[in-house]
Amino acid sequence: MSIVHGSAAELAKLLAAGEISSVELTRQYLDRIDRCDGEIGAFIRVDADRALEQAAAADRRRRAGEDLGPLAGLPVAVKDVLCDRDTVTTCASPMLAQFRPPYDATVVAKLKAAGAVLMGRTNMDEFAMGGSTENSAVKTTRNPWDATRTPGGSSGGSAAAVAASMAPAAIGTDTGGSIRQPAALCGVVGLKPTYGRVSRFGLVAFASSLDQVGPIGRTTQDAALVLEAIAGHEPRDATSINRPAPRYGLTVNQPLEGLKLGVVKEHFAAGLDSEVESAVRQAIETYRSLGAEIREISLPHSKYGVAAYYVIAPCEASSNLARYEGVHYGYSTDQTAMFAELNAERKRLTDAGDLQAADDLDPPLVRMYRRTRSEGFGPEVKRRIMLGTYALSAGYYDAYYLKALKVRRLIRRDFDEAFRQVDLIIGPVTAGPAFKLGEMVDDPLAMYLVDLYTVSANLAGIPAISLPCGLTQAGLPIGLQLQAPPLEEERLLRGARMFEAATQWSEKRPANHTNGRE
């Protein structure tokens, strides 16, 4: 098998041992992108020259015997929602099509400090709002397992890049499942850390109390390797937890003894695809065979998770996206055309003798704001801004936003109670496998329900991981979700690795993107 199909952890060892150079490895991935990304569309932009420069620098430092970071020379793809100094960061939106941040996000800075080779920026739903990557204003990303299907979202580009062997690891973000859902649909591993475990500084915000940055890789070892590099306290981030991050890579291969797994009874109800349920139940039996104790538990308020999420997230989005008004930075409407339109409209009304209507026309500044936001945001972003603005408006705040916050508190209490009984919670990531592109574009409610099993972890702020656990008869990946108490990523990774080591699902590759077509 070609080296590009190796895991990040395996490649990091080969690089450290000098068995392959970073330049050679980076060239192979760039060649792979040239061959495959025309069909998949995982990348918004590939930074080939910079990647080769970083790779050459890593090789020079290694030859000089310098102490290198854990990702030294390893190619990594980054979701286009994290600021990278002087590099266009678009969020897959016309609003930021030319935006060049004046600073690095903490995660990007940590990747650079760890020696990673930054391959390029991956596609996403605009401003991370969506579950299929079809809301990108740049392109549609396709699932490497079946190009007629979605890779999931909003981190669909990152998951597809790893699944198609165009990058050994990638960075995604997860607001309601946007790492775990695409990881499940693309047959790779995706980890959402505890809220605050990885700094949000320099992350273009969607919903500030829910967003979290995390790794996507082929294996749990990859997730551990990357998480170790990006986790940690950031003084410039008020939401960053001031606790040292464990050495996840050192412990990930140690099985958990006396493991108690909780099976949420509410997760196995109407709407769950039979093949997904069968694969998840088989995974539960695998854990039982490994000595785990299986207990049925209840998360009674989880049924309100999607409703609470789709009040809280749009409210926070409405506030966060208010900064995009066409003045300070980002897209601004063509003001020459705007003034010409305004003057023509005023003249028409004046000539018709309707002086009051002419006086009532929007002032130029208001018109500029309206045109900028109408032209710069896509339909899904506008939909969520309007939902959030409505829920925060006078007379509705208590009925919607405040009530959603109370439900959020109840969901967190359910998890706290559950983790007094079990070590980890196990269940599905999604109700079904990857759906057809275009299947839900005109049905936002159906798309929102895709987050049914993932949003609760974001509302509660707990860590969760998706890992492959099977394939459907049509050959589509099925994901298994594990959830852990806050700051227990080490336990989560070790528990996930137990299953991964006992099965071969992480070794599966899409038929169209394996060595046979190299």
LUMMAR-531176 format. One line per field, with one value per residue (C-alpha): x, y, z; residue in one letter; residue number from 1. Coordinates in Angstrom, 1 decimal. Layout:
N
xx c(X	...)
yy c(Y	...)
zz c(Z	...)
code c(A	...)
pos c(NUM	...)
REM end
This chain:
518
xx c(0.0	1.2	2.7	-0.1	-2.5	-0.6	-1.9	-0.5	1.0	2.8	4.1	5.3	7.4	8.9	9.8	11.3	13.4	14.6	13.1	11.3	11.9	9.2	9.7	9.2	6.1	4.6	5.2	3.4	0.4	0.4	0.5	-2.4	-4.4	-3.7	-5.1	-8.1	-9.4	-10.9	-13.5	-13.7	-13.4	-12.0	-9.7	-10.6	-6.9	-3.7	-0.6	1.9	4.9	4.5	4.0	7.3	9.1	7.9	8.8	12.3	12.7	11.7	14.2	17.0	16.3	16.1	19.5	20.9	19.8	17.5	14.7	11.6	7.9	5.6	4.2	7.6	7.4	3.8	1.3	-1.9	-4.9	-6.8	-10.5	-10.8	-12.3	-9.1	-7.0	-3.6	-1.5	-1.4	-3.2	-6.7	-9.2	-12.6	-15.0	-16.2	-18.1	-18.1	-18.1	-14.4	-13.3	-10.3	-9.7	-6.1	-5.9	-3.1	-2.4	-2.5	-5.2	-3.8	-4.4	-2.5	0.3	0.6	0.6	3.4	5.3	4.8	6.5	3.4	3.4	0.2	-1.0	-3.9	-7.4	-10.3	-13.9	-16.8	-20.3	-20.3	-19.3	-19.6	-23.4	-24.6	-24.3	-23.4	-20.8	-23.3	-23.7	-20.1	-20.0	-16.9	-17.7	-19.5	-17.4	-18.1	-17.8	-14.8	-16.8	-19.5	-19.2	-22.9	-23.2	-22.3	-19.2	-21.2	-20.4	-19.5	-16.0	-16.7	-13.6	-11.3	-13.0	-13.0	-9.3	-8.3	-10.7	-9.3	-5.7	-5.0	-3.9	-2.9	-4.6	-6.8	-8.3	-12.1	-14.4	-17.5	-20.4	-23.2	-21.4	-19.4	-16.3	-18.0	-20.7	-18.4	-15.9	-18.7	-19.9	-16.4	-15.1	-12.4	-11.9	-13.0	-12.7	-14.5	-12.6	-14.1	-15.2	-12.1	-9.6	-8.4	-8.3	-10.8	-8.6	-8.5	-11.4	-14.0	-16.9	-20.3	-21.7	-19.2	-20.4	-20.5	-17.6	-14.7	-11.6	-10.5	-8.6	-9.6	-7.4	-7.4	-7.0	-7.5	-3.7	-3.7	-6.4	-4.2	-1.1	-2.8	-4.8	-1.6	-0.1	-3.1	-4.5	-3.6	-4.3	-4.4	-4.3	-5.9	-9.0	-11.3	-13.0	-9.7	-9.3	-6.2	-5.3	-2.3	-3.1	-2.1	0.4	-2.4	-0.1	1.7	-1.4	-3.8	-2.7	-3.4	-6.7	-9.2	-9.7	-13.1	-14.7	-18.4	-20.2	-23.6	-26.1	-28.6	-32.0	-33.4	-30.8	-32.3	-35.7	-37.7	-35.7	-32.5	-31.4	-31.4	-27.9	-26.5	-28.3	-26.9	-23.3	-23.5	-25.0	-22.2	-19.7	-21.3	-20.9	-17.2	-16.7	-18.5	-16.1	-13.2	-14.5	-16.5	-19.7	-22.7	-25.4	-28.5	-28.8	-31.2	-30.6	-34.2	-33.7	-31.7	-34.9	-34.9	-31.3	-31.9	-34.5	-32.4	-29.3	-31.2	-32.2	-28.9	-26.6	-28.6	-28.8	-25.1	-24.5	-26.8	-24.6	-21.2	-22.0	-23.2	-19.6	-19.8	-21.3	-19.0	-17.1	-14.3	-13.2	-14.4	-16.8	-18.5	-21.1	-20.3	-21.0	-20.8	-23.6	-25.5	-25.5	-26.5	-29.4	-30.4	-30.3	-32.3	-34.9	-35.1	-35.4	-38.2	-40.2	-39.6	-40.6	-43.8	-44.5	-44.1	-41.8	-42.6	-41.6	-38.4	-37.7	-38.4	-35.8	-33.1	-30.1	-26.9	-25.3	-28.3	-28.6	-24.9	-25.3	-28.3	-26.8	-23.5	-25.1	-27.6	-24.8	-22.1	-24.1	-25.5	-29.1	-28.3	-26.3	-29.2	-31.7	-29.8	-29.2	-32.9	-33.8	-31.4	-32.4	-36.0	-35.4	-33.4	-35.9	-38.0	-40.8	-39.2	-35.9	-37.5	-39.7	-36.9	-33.2	-33.6	-35.7	-33.2	-30.4	-32.5	-32.9	-29.1	-28.6	-30.9	-29.0	-25.7	-27.3	-28.4	-24.8	-23.4	-25.8	-25.0	-21.2	-21.8	-22.8	-20.6	-17.2	-18.2	-21.4	-21.7	-24.1	-24.5	-23.1	-25.8	-29.2	-28.2	-25.2	-24.2	-27.2	-27.3	-26.1	-29.1	-31.4	-32.0	-31.0	-34.7	-35.6	-33.7	-35.6	-34.5	-30.9	-31.1	-32.3	-29.0	-27.5	-29.8	-27.1	-24.3	-25.6	-26.0	-22.3	-21.8	-24.6	-23.0	-19.5	-18.2	-15.7	-16.9	-15.3	-16.5	-14.8	-15.6	-17.6	-19.0	-20.2	-23.6	-24.5	-24.0	-20.5	-21.0	-19.2	-21.0	-19.7	-19.6	-19.8	-18.2	-18.7	-16.8	-17.0	-15.4	-11.6	-11.5	-10.1	-7.5	-10.1	-12.1	-9.1	-8.1	-11.6	-11.9	-8.6	-9.7	-12.4	-10.2	-7.4	-9.9	-11.4	-10.3	-12.7	-10.1	-8.1	-10.9	-10.5	-12.8	-12.7	-12.2	-9.3	-7.1	-3.9	-5.6	-5.9	-2.5)
yy c(0.0	3.5	5.5	8.1	5.5	5.3	6.8	10.0	8.1	5.7	8.4	10.5	7.5	7.0	10.7	10.6	7.6	9.2	6.5	9.1	12.8	15.3	16.8	13.3	12.7	16.1	15.7	12.4	14.0	17.0	14.6	12.7	15.9	16.7	13.3	13.0	16.4	17.3	14.6	15.0	18.8	18.6	21.6	25.2	26.0	24.0	25.8	23.7	26.1	26.9	23.3	22.3	25.1	23.9	20.3	21.3	23.3	20.3	18.0	20.5	20.8	17.0	16.6	19.2	17.2	19.8	18.9	18.8	18.9	15.8	16.6	17.6	17.2	15.7	17.1	18.4	20.0	22.8	23.7	27.2	28.7	29.2	32.3	31.8	35.0	36.7	33.7	34.0	32.6	32.4	30.3	29.2	32.5	35.5	37.7	36.7	35.8	38.2	38.2	37.9	37.6	39.7	36.8	33.1	31.2	29.4	26.0	27.1	28.5	25.3	23.2	25.3	25.0	21.3	21.2	20.3	21.0	22.9	21.5	23.9	24.9	22.4	23.1	23.5	24.7	28.5	29.8	26.2	26.3	23.0	19.3	18.4	20.9	21.8	25.3	26.2	29.2	27.7	24.2	21.0	18.3	14.7	11.6	9.5	6.3	7.3	10.6	10.9	11.3	14.0	13.7	15.4	18.8	21.3	19.8	17.7	18.9	17.8	14.4	13.8	14.8	12.1	9.5	9.9	9.8	13.4	14.2	11.9	14.2	17.3	19.9	20.4	22.3	20.9	23.1	20.5	17.5	19.0	16.8	13.6	13.5	13.8	11.5	8.9	9.4	9.2	6.2	8.1	9.1	12.5	13.9	16.8	17.8	19.2	22.8	24.9	22.1	23.5	27.2	29.0	32.1	32.9	30.6	32.5	32.2	30.6	29.9	30.9	28.7	25.6	25.8	23.5	22.6	19.1	16.5	14.1	11.2	7.5	6.1	7.0	7.2	9.9	11.8	11.5	12.7	15.8	16.6	16.5	19.1	21.6	21.3	23.5	26.8	30.1	33.3	35.3	33.1	33.6	30.2	28.3	25.9	26.5	22.8	21.0	18.6	15.0	13.2	11.5	9.7	7.9	6.3	5.7	2.1	1.2	-0.6	0.4	-2.2	-2.5	-0.4	0.4	1.5	3.2	2.5	5.3	3.7	6.9	6.4	3.2	4.4	5.0	6.7	4.8	3.0	-0.8	-1.3	1.4	0.0	-3.5	-2.3	-0.3	-3.2	-5.4	-2.9	-3.0	-6.8	-6.4	-4.3	-6.9	-9.6	-7.3	-7.4	-4.2	-4.1	-2.8	-0.8	0.7	4.4	7.2	10.8	11.9	15.4	14.4	14.6	18.3	18.7	19.6	22.1	23.8	23.8	25.4	28.2	28.8	28.4	30.8	33.4	33.3	33.3	36.4	38.2	37.0	37.7	41.2	42.3	41.7	45.0	46.0	48.6	47.2	44.2	41.6	42.0	45.3	46.0	48.0	51.5	53.2	51.0	51.4	55.2	55.1	52.9	55.0	58.3	56.7	55.5	58.9	60.7	58.3	59.0	62.7	62.9	61.1	63.7	61.2	63.3	61.5	58.1	59.7	61.0	57.6	55.8	54.1	56.2	55.2	53.6	51.4	50.4	49.6	47.3	45.6	45.0	43.8	41.2	40.2	39.6	38.3	35.7	32.5	31.2	29.0	31.7	34.2	31.7	31.2	34.9	35.5	32.7	34.0	37.6	36.7	34.6	37.4	40.1	41.9	39.8	36.5	36.3	34.6	32.3	31.0	31.8	31.7	28.6	26.9	27.7	26.0	22.9	23.0	22.9	19.9	18.0	18.6	17.3	14.1	13.5	14.2	11.6	9.1	9.4	8.6	5.2	4.6	5.5	6.1	6.4	4.4	4.8	5.9	9.1	9.5	7.9	6.7	6.5	9.3	10.7	11.7	15.1	17.4	15.1	17.5	20.9	22.0	20.6	22.4	20.7	17.2	18.5	19.8	16.4	14.9	16.3	14.2	12.2	14.8	18.1	17.1	16.7	20.3	21.6	19.8	20.7	17.1	15.3	12.8	10.7	9.0	6.0	3.5	0.4	-1.1	-0.8	-0.9	-3.4	-0.5	-0.1	3.1	3.7	3.6	5.5	4.6	7.4	7.4	10.2	10.9	13.3	16.7	16.7	12.9	12.8	10.4	7.9	8.5	7.8	4.7	3.4	4.0	2.4	-0.8	-1.3	-0.2	-2.6	-5.5	-4.8	-3.9	-1.1	1.6	-0.2	0.0	2.4	3.7	1.4	4.2	5.7	2.8	1.5	0.0	3.4	4.7)
zz c(0.0	-0.8	2.1	1.8	3.1	6.4	9.6	11.1	14.0	11.7	9.5	12.5	13.6	10.1	10.0	13.4	12.5	9.3	7.1	5.0	4.5	5.1	1.6	0.0	2.1	1.4	-2.3	-2.3	-0.6	-3.0	-5.9	-4.3	-4.0	-7.7	-8.7	-6.4	-5.3	-8.6	-7.8	-4.1	-3.6	-0.1	-0.3	-0.8	-1.3	-1.4	-0.2	-2.1	-2.0	1.7	2.5	0.7	2.5	5.9	5.0	3.9	7.1	9.2	7.3	7.9	11.6	11.9	10.1	12.4	15.4	16.8	19.3	17.1	17.9	17.9	14.4	12.9	9.1	9.2	6.7	8.3	6.6	8.4	8.2	6.7	9.8	11.8	11.3	9.7	9.6	6.2	4.6	3.2	5.7	4.0	6.2	2.7	2.5	0.1	3.2	4.0	0.5	0.7	4.5	5.6	9.4	11.0	13.5	14.0	15.8	18.8	17.2	14.0	16.1	18.1	14.8	13.5	16.9	16.7	13.3	11.2	7.5	6.7	3.4	2.8	3.8	3.7	2.6	5.0	5.3	5.3	8.7	9.9	9.6	8.1	8.1	4.5	3.3	0.6	2.2	1.1	-1.2	-2.8	-3.9	-2.9	-1.2	-2.1	0.1	-1.0	-0.3	-2.8	-4.7	-5.0	-1.3	1.3	3.5	6.3	7.7	8.6	8.7	5.6	3.7	6.6	7.0	3.2	2.9	5.5	4.1	0.6	1.8	0.8	4.3	7.2	9.7	9.7	12.0	12.2	14.5	16.3	17.3	17.3	15.8	13.0	13.6	14.7	12.0	9.0	10.6	10.9	7.4	6.0	8.0	10.0	13.6	14.9	18.4	20.0	23.1	26.3	25.8	26.7	26.4	23.0	22.7	20.5	20.1	16.4	15.5	13.5	15.9	15.0	18.5	21.2	24.0	21.8	19.3	19.9	17.8	17.4	15.3	12.6	11.7	10.6	14.1	17.7	17.9	15.3	17.3	20.4	18.6	17.2	20.3	22.4	20.1	20.1	23.6	26.5	28.2	26.2	28.4	25.5	25.6	28.5	27.7	27.8	30.7	32.8	33.2	31.8	28.9	29.5	27.1	25.3	22.9	25.8	27.2	24.3	23.9	27.5	27.8	30.5	33.2	34.8	32.1	32.6	29.5	29.5	26.7	26.4	26.0	24.2	21.5	20.2	19.1	16.0	13.3	13.8	10.7	11.2	9.8	12.0	15.1	14.3	13.9	17.1	19.1	17.7	18.9	22.3	22.3	21.3	24.4	26.5	25.1	26.2	29.8	29.9	32.0	30.0	31.7	30.4	31.3	30.6	29.4	29.7	28.4	25.4	23.3	23.7	22.6	19.0	19.9	22.5	20.2	17.4	19.7	21.4	18.4	16.1	18.9	19.4	15.6	15.3	17.8	16.4	12.8	13.5	13.0	9.3	8.1	5.2	7.1	9.3	7.2	4.9	1.9	1.2	-1.4	-4.5	-3.1	-6.4	-7.7	-4.5	-4.6	-8.3	-7.4	-4.4	-6.4	-9.3	-6.8	-5.1	-8.5	-9.6	-6.4	-6.6	-10.2	-9.3	-6.6	-3.8	-1.6	1.6	0.1	-1.1	2.3	3.8	1.8	3.9	4.6	2.7	5.7	6.4	2.8	2.6	5.7	4.2	0.7	2.2	4.4	1.7	-0.8	1.5	3.4	1.9	2.6	5.6	7.3	6.8	8.0	11.3	11.8	11.4	13.8	16.4	16.0	16.4	19.5	21.1	20.3	22.9	24.2	23.0	24.9	27.9	25.9	23.7	24.6	28.4	28.3	26.0	28.5	31.3	29.1	28.5	32.3	32.6	29.8	31.6	34.8	33.0	31.9	35.4	36.8	34.1	34.7	38.4	37.1	34.1	32.8	29.1	27.2	23.9	21.0	17.4	15.9	13.2	12.6	9.2	6.7	4.4	2.5	-1.1	-2.1	-2.6	-0.6	2.3	0.7	0.6	4.0	6.8	9.6	8.3	8.1	11.6	12.9	11.5	14.7	17.0	18.7	18.7	19.9	23.6	24.0	22.9	25.1	28.1	27.1	27.4	25.1	22.5	19.8	16.6	15.3	12.5	13.6	10.4	6.8	5.4	2.6	0.2	1.5	3.5	6.8	10.2	13.1	16.8	19.4	22.9	25.3	28.5	31.5	31.2	30.7	30.4	26.9	28.0	29.2	26.0	23.7	25.7	25.6	21.9	21.2	22.9	20.3	17.4	18.4	18.6	15.2	11.7	10.9	11.0	8.3	5.8	2.9	0.2	-2.8	-5.3	-3.2	-2.3	-3.7	-6.7	-8.3	-7.4)
code c(M	S	I	V	H	G	S	A	A	E	L	A	K	L	L	A	A	G	E	I	S	S	V	E	L	T	R	Q	Y	L	D	R	I	D	R	C	D	G	E	I	G	A	F	I	R	V	D	A	D	R	A	L	E	Q	A	A	A	A	D	R	R	R	R	A	G	E	D	L	G	P	L	A	G	L	P	V	A	V	K	D	V	L	C	D	R	D	T	V	T	T	C	A	S	P	M	L	A	Q	F	R	P	P	Y	D	A	T	V	V	A	K	L	K	A	A	G	A	V	L	M	G	R	T	N	M	D	E	F	A	M	G	G	S	T	E	N	S	A	V	K	T	T	R	N	P	W	D	A	T	R	T	P	G	G	S	S	G	G	S	A	A	A	V	A	A	S	M	A	P	A	A	I	G	T	D	T	G	G	S	I	R	Q	P	A	A	L	C	G	V	V	G	L	K	P	T	Y	G	R	V	S	R	F	G	L	V	A	F	A	S	S	L	D	Q	V	G	P	I	G	R	T	T	Q	D	A	A	L	V	L	E	A	I	A	G	H	E	P	R	D	A	T	S	I	N	R	P	A	P	R	Y	G	L	T	V	N	Q	P	L	E	G	L	K	L	G	V	V	K	E	H	F	A	A	G	L	D	S	E	V	E	S	A	V	R	Q	A	I	E	T	Y	R	S	L	G	A	E	I	R	E	I	S	L	P	H	S	K	Y	G	V	A	A	Y	Y	V	I	A	P	C	E	A	S	S	N	L	A	R	Y	E	G	V	H	Y	G	Y	S	T	D	Q	T	A	M	F	A	E	L	N	A	E	R	K	R	L	T	D	A	G	D	L	Q	A	A	D	D	L	D	P	P	L	V	R	M	Y	R	R	T	R	S	E	G	F	G	P	E	V	K	R	R	I	M	L	G	T	Y	A	L	S	A	G	Y	Y	D	A	Y	Y	L	K	A	L	K	V	R	R	L	I	R	R	D	F	D	E	A	F	R	Q	V	D	L	I	I	G	P	V	T	A	G	P	A	F	K	L	G	E	M	V	D	D	P	L	A	M	Y	L	V	D	L	Y	T	V	S	A	N	L	A	G	I	P	A	I	S	L	P	C	G	L	T	Q	A	G	L	P	I	G	L	Q	L	Q	A	P	P	L	E	E	E	R	L	L	R	G	A	R	M	F	E	A	A	T	Q	W	S	E	K	R	P	A	N	H	T	N	G	R	E)
pos c(1	2	3	4	5	6	7	8	9	10	11	12	13	14	15	16	17	18	19	20	21	22	23	24	25	26	27	28	29	30	31	32	33	34	35	36	37	38	39	40	41	42	43	44	45	46	47	48	49	50	51	52	53	54	55	56	57	58	59	60	61	62	63	64	65	66	67	68	69	70	71	72	73	74	75	76	77	78	79	80	81	82	83	84	85	86	87	88	89	90	91	92	93	94	95	96	97	98	99	100	101	102	103	104	105	106	107	108	109	110	111	112	113	114	115	116	117	118	119	120	121	122	123	124	125	126	127	128	129	130	131	132	133	134	135	136	137	138	139	140	141	142	143	144	145	146	147	148	149	150	151	152	153	154	155	156	157	158	159	160	161	162	163	164	165	166	167	168	169	170	171	172	173	174	175	176	177	178	179	180	181	182	183	184	185	186	187	188	189	190	191	192	193	194	195	196	197	198	199	200	201	202	203	204	205	206	207	208	209	210	211	212	213	214	215	216	217	218	219	220	221	222	223	224	225	226	227	228	229	230	231	232	233	234	235	236	237	238	239	240	241	242	243	244	245	246	247	248	249	250	251	252	253	254	255	256	257	258	259	260	261	262	263	264	265	266	267	268	269	270	271	272	273	274	275	276	277	278	279	280	281	282	283	284	285	286	287	288	289	290	291	292	293	294	295	296	297	298	299	300	301	302	303	304	305	306	307	308	309	310	311	312	313	314	315	316	317	318	319	320	321	322	323	324	325	326	327	328	329	330	331	332	333	334	335	336	337	338	339	340	341	342	343	344	345	346	347	348	349	350	351	352	353	354	355	356	357	358	359	360	361	362	363	364	365	366	367	368	369	370	371	372	373	374	375	376	377	378	379	380	381	382	383	384	385	386	387	388	389	390	391	392	393	394	395	396	397	398	399	400	401	402	403	404	405	406	407	408	409	410	411	412	413	414	415	416	417	418	419	420	421	422	423	424	425	426	427	428	429	430	431	432	433	434	435	436	437	438	439	440	441	442	443	444	445	446	447	448	449	450	451	452	453	454	455	456	457	458	459	460	461	462	463	464	465	466	467	468	469	470	471	472	473	474	475	476	477	478	479	480	481	482	483	484	485	486	487	488	489	490	491	492	493	494	495	496	497	498	499	500	501	502	503	504	505	506	507	508	509	510	511	512	513	514	515	516	517	518)
REM end
